[in-house]
Every structure is written in C-alpha cells, then in structure tokens.
Amino acid sequence: MLVDLENLLERVIPSDIPYQHDYRWMDGNGHAHVRSALIGTSLTIPFIGNKLLLGKWQQIIFLDFDNRPRDRTLILQIIGE
C-alpha cells in the first residue's frame, strides 16, 4: 500500500529534520532529495507482445517527494524491435 511506503520513508528519512541541502538552497526539501536518491529516478520493465511483464501484485507509481507543487514531465522510452 502507498500509505505503508509513505510511513516507511517518513521513519527512515524524516521530513521534519534539517538537511545540509536545506542550508545551502534554503528550500526545505532536503528530505525529498535523499528520498529520491534512495528510491531512484528511473525504472526498467521488460515487455513482451505489447504487455508489461509485471508481477500479479506489482504496479507502477509516480512518487514526488517535494514539499511544494512543481511542473513535472514523465518520460516513457520504449526500446525494442
């Protein structure tokens, strides 16, 4: 569940403590950068016959850790024959 992931990240990388990033950029989103570094910024999923090879309980989600709304662009790149 997404709530479980959110709770885990808050315990491991709290949003309410100072980070060095915050001192340099003064934007209060240091936790977002650390979370992104832990989770990663890209994903590779194989597919066969126009179908993603996801497990029965797997899903693709977009996580935005920032502390304020920003414009985002998701890029989908399909490589194959």
N, C-alpha and C positions, 0 to 999 in steps of 0.2 A: 504494500500500500504506500502511496505517496506520503501520507502523514508519517508513517514509520521512518521513511527516508529523511524527511524534514526534521523529525525529532532526533534522529541519529546525528545528522550534521550539526544541529544546534548543540548537542552534547560534546561532539568531537571538536568542532570549530565554532565556538560561540560568536554570535553577532554583537554581543554587548561588552566586549573587551577591546582594548586598543591594540592595533597592529602597526608595525613600522610604516606600512603603506599609508595609513591614515595621517601620520605625522608629516610625511613628505607631500602628499597630494591634498590633504585636508578635505577629503570627500566622504569619509566614514564608511567606505565599503571594502576595507582590507579583508574582512572575512569572505567577501564574495570572490576575491582573487585566490585566496587559499583554498576555498571550496572548489573552484574551477580547476585549480592545479591538481587537486586530489581526484576529482571525478573525470577530468579530461574534457577536451573540447571537440572531439570528433568520434565517430563510430563507424565501423565497417561491418556490414551484414551481407553475407552471401545470398544469392537468389538463383533459383532455377525455374525456367519456364514462366517468367514474369511473376514469380511468387517469392516473397522474402522467406528465408529459412529461419523463422523464429520458433522457439520452443512453445509448448502449449500455453504456458503462463507468462511468456515474455511479451513485452510491449516496448515501443519507442516513446520516450518522453523528452520534452524540451525543458531544461532547468535554467532559470535565470536567477542568479543569486544576488543581483544588485539591490541596492537599498532605495532606488528610485526608478521610475519608468524611463526607458530609453528605446529608441528605434533599434530593432534587431533585424538581421537578414539571415535566414536559414538557407544554406546551400546544399542542394542534393546533387551528387555526382554519381552517375551510373557508368560503370566500366564493364565492358564485356563484348561478346561477339554478337 
